[in-house]
Amino acid sequence: MADIKGKNVLVTGGAGFIGSHLCDGLLEKGAAKVVCLDNFFLGKMENIEEAMKDDRFVLYRDDARNFGVVQAILEKEQIEVVFNMATIALNYSFFNPFDAYMVNVEIANTLLELLKVGAYKTLIHTSSSEAYGTAQYSPMDENHPTDPTTPYAAGKAAADLMVHSFYKVLNLDISIVRPFNNYGPRQNAVGSLAAIIPATARRIKEGGMPMVEGDGEQTRDFIYVKDTVRGLILAYEKEESRGKIINLGSGKDISINSLLQGICDYYGYTGEWEHRPARTSDVRNLCASSKRAKEILGFEPEIRFDEGIKLTLDWYKEKEF
Ligand SMILES: NC(=O)c1ccc[n+]([C@@H]2O[C@H](COP(=O)([O-])OP(=O)(O)OC[C@H]3O[C@@H](n4cnc5c(N)ncnc54)[C@H](O)[C@@H]3O)[C@@H](O)[C@H]2O)c1
């Protein structure tokens, strides 16, 4: 078993939603150094406010696609482990499909080439349940076919294939973690790349109405961000995960209608909902099988959805948008 304690770690996308919680989790677990590399496409300084107070935290504002930049950081900071969290959110696929696809592939390519030449030792690569596309059976285990429905998801699936093939050919120290829908504090609430929970909280707080796309009966498996962080760190520590893809989900799916109703109940909102047409190529259902995570990582989510959503909405209640 590896131990994250005492390690020098690089987190790409470390100023984003999950990445910033991961930086906090790594500092809590005793990493010697946590280096955040983020180009601030969607990352925010406020997400890493706490981490910045820690002497072990180092920030680079740069592009994780850039081989020379990443190589220099790995060398200067003597990095042993990389958690690859950088991406551009799914909705970007609708405006700039090529970039939404390529960013995932190019960052993975840079990290793999540098792993191949021994610039660091271990890559924990983050995939997404979106790589599966709509559930063909449920719960979805890691053998479920991948059938991405957006360029974002295609880029995630392509990066996963590339990462896995490098593992097979070169036997590199790599694990692939495939989270389902994350929620929690710091998720982006504003603009066209906003996630549904914070976007709905913001709309209601600002006197607007919740908005649902399609019939609202599409389902997602929501996992609280701190559970995901625990799973990511376990994927590093439990070396049995090398060469494997591991789902991180709750094993329960919730319809978007029930999710929105829960948010309305929290705010005491009883007004109308705005209905918009379904998004083209929206995934219909996602629900994780967490069997492999339990067997290999000993991982089970600790935060129930009713607890997690309250923690999340309490946080957004205090927040200025
Ligand atoms: N949020 C979810 O529900 C979810 C679900 C499954 C998988 N994931 C995966 O988890 C990871 C983190 O997702 P998130 O929700 O925190 O997204 P996020 O958008 O909040 O964070 C991604 C970060 O990457 C940064 N970034 C983008 N391009 C970059 C580049 N070229 N170089 C450096 N930094 C760059 C952004 O600025 C941002 O801070 C991603 O790999 C995502 O695919 C997320």
The ligand as a MOL file (V3000), in Angstrom:
LIG
                    3D

  0  0  0     0  0            999 V3000
M  V30 BEGIN CTAB
M  V30 COUNTS 44 48 0 0 0
M  V30 BEGIN ATOM
M  V30 1 N -18.2420 17.5260 -11.6420 0
M  V30 2 C -18.6730 16.3190 -11.9230 0
M  V30 3 O -19.8510 15.9880 -11.6890 0
M  V30 4 C -17.7540 15.3020 -12.5300 0
M  V30 5 C -18.2540 13.9950 -12.7560 0
M  V30 6 C -17.4060 13.0480 -13.2980 0
M  V30 7 C -16.1040 13.3730 -13.6140 0
M  V30 8 N -15.6500 14.6200 -13.4080 0 CHG=1
M  V30 9 C -14.2580 14.9180 -13.7530 0
M  V30 10 O -13.5940 15.4470 -12.6020 0
M  V30 11 C -12.5990 16.3740 -13.0150 0
M  V30 12 C -12.8290 17.7140 -12.3230 0
M  V30 13 O -14.1070 18.2050 -12.7080 0
M  V30 14 P -14.7430 19.4930 -12.0250 0
M  V30 15 O -16.1950 19.2720 -11.9440 0
M  V30 16 O -13.9870 19.8610 -10.8220 0 CHG=-1
M  V30 17 O -14.4980 20.5740 -13.1750 0
M  V30 18 P -14.0920 22.1080 -13.0550 0
M  V30 19 O -14.4000 22.7240 -14.3690 0
M  V30 20 O -14.6570 22.7300 -11.8310 0
M  V30 21 O -12.5170 22.0080 -12.8580 0
M  V30 22 C -11.6580 21.7650 -13.9340 0
M  V30 23 C -10.4820 22.7200 -13.7740 0
M  V30 24 O -9.5690 22.4820 -14.8670 0
M  V30 25 C -9.0550 23.7610 -15.2440 0
M  V30 26 N -8.5320 23.6270 -16.6100 0
M  V30 27 C -9.2280 23.5100 -17.7730 0
M  V30 28 N -8.3950 23.4060 -18.8070 0
M  V30 29 C -7.1400 23.4520 -18.2940 0
M  V30 30 C -5.8490 23.3910 -18.8620 0
M  V30 31 N -5.6810 23.2610 -20.1870 0
M  V30 32 N -4.7790 23.4840 -18.0430 0
M  V30 33 C -4.9320 23.6290 -16.7120 0
M  V30 34 N -6.1420 23.6850 -16.1280 0
M  V30 35 C -7.2220 23.5930 -16.9000 0
M  V30 36 C -10.2180 24.7090 -15.1020 0
M  V30 37 O -9.8170 26.0360 -14.9900 0
M  V30 38 C -10.8730 24.1880 -13.8300 0
M  V30 39 O -10.3610 24.8380 -12.7000 0
M  V30 40 C -12.6940 16.4430 -14.5340 0
M  V30 41 O -11.7620 15.5560 -15.0850 0
M  V30 42 C -14.1010 15.9610 -14.8340 0
M  V30 43 O -14.2020 15.4150 -16.1290 0
M  V30 44 C -16.4480 15.6090 -12.8750 0
M  V30 END ATOM
M  V30 BEGIN BOND
M  V30 1 1 1 2
M  V30 2 2 2 3
M  V30 3 1 2 4
M  V30 4 1 4 5
M  V30 5 2 4 44
M  V30 6 2 5 6
M  V30 7 1 6 7
M  V30 8 2 7 8
M  V30 9 1 8 9
M  V30 10 1 8 44
M  V30 11 1 9 10
M  V30 12 1 9 42
M  V30 13 1 10 11
M  V30 14 1 11 12
M  V30 15 1 11 40
M  V30 16 1 12 13
M  V30 17 1 13 14
M  V30 18 2 14 15
M  V30 19 1 14 16
M  V30 20 1 14 17
M  V30 21 1 17 18
M  V30 22 2 18 19
M  V30 23 1 18 20
M  V30 24 1 18 21
M  V30 25 1 21 22
M  V30 26 1 22 23
M  V30 27 1 23 24
M  V30 28 1 23 38
M  V30 29 1 24 25
M  V30 30 1 25 26
M  V30 31 1 25 36
M  V30 32 1 26 27
M  V30 33 1 26 35
M  V30 34 2 27 28
M  V30 35 1 28 29
M  V30 36 1 29 30
M  V30 37 2 29 35
M  V30 38 1 30 31
M  V30 39 2 30 32
M  V30 40 1 32 33
M  V30 41 2 33 34
M  V30 42 1 34 35
M  V30 43 1 36 37
M  V30 44 1 36 38
M  V30 45 1 38 39
M  V30 46 1 40 41
M  V30 47 1 40 42
M  V30 48 1 42 43
M  V30 END BOND
M  V30 END CTAB
M  END
